[in-house]
């Protein structure tokens, strides 16, 4: 059998549901439909199976693809040949659709996100959360103070930082939690948007990042612009997050000079995420640009590379990207120079260039990083998030 023929037969003959079931995932019957099967394993591990078992996507990230990418996503250490051997054993096996056991909880255990939020203290200078954000994550004290003052940041346990997601009525819908050894989202909450604005006037820029710490990092790198609403989406975009973005874009469209900045991570997943954002912006008639952190994966990486104080800057490497960021931070007119590389371009132009490049070359099998790619193979089949 020709190699390419076998790949296509395995794609068609092995259900992503079977792969998940073999690794302990179970079907959530109450939240599944015929076209979209929700599988769970442990806390926060949720994968959707679509395209009649041929595609999948992770609700907690932008990861998605076909049955080959699923196996390597779950077992990053496997190379393509090992993935193929595993799938050969699963060809023709039907899913069991064994339901997940739903934890029984007393009604009294449900704590609304708003109550969880008000029970925590604002961040204070010198606290474990303050030290985590300013020392470990490199955030400027000024931006931490702004986030605290506008009540989108509070102290969590074990030095963690709690970031509020709010709805159109400013009510807390959910809490994104990040600390030195923990990351998660409030169990009974819904993801909308983390919002941070330094100024008070209606913003003319909407900068969309993948996480609150990235939103705060970009704000620092841009000189804490007062004309910008910095938002974080907590990774993947659910229905309420999309609705919140659409509301912000509709309001932005009414203001002269409006622009949306797709400031997602500098990787393939970030580019796809940015393309989705561009579609939302186009629907609202708002120009879109792509901002990529110079020579770094995300904005917090770029910020930590740049440093905050004079003593830190003295020890910086000679990286041109770091030098660009430092120059932008030192400028009094931060709007005149952005720490972006490459220079911002129309997002549609960037997406078209990426698509043309992919059309000319085989797409490598990827999972959690390019360093884990062991073998090149044809582009993956369906798996786009519905």
Beta strands, then each sheet from edge to edge (+ up, - down):
strand 1: 26-27
strand 2: 37-40
strand 3: 46-50
strand 4: 55-58
strand 5: 64-65
strand 6: 153-155
strand 7: 161-166
strand 8: 172-178
strand 9: 183-185
strand 10: 194-197
strand 11: 205-209
strand 12: 228-232
strand 13: 259-262
strand 14: 287-290
sheet 1: 1+ 2- 3+ 4- 5+
sheet 2: 6+ 7- 8+ 9-
sheet 3: 10+ 12- 11- 13- 14-
end
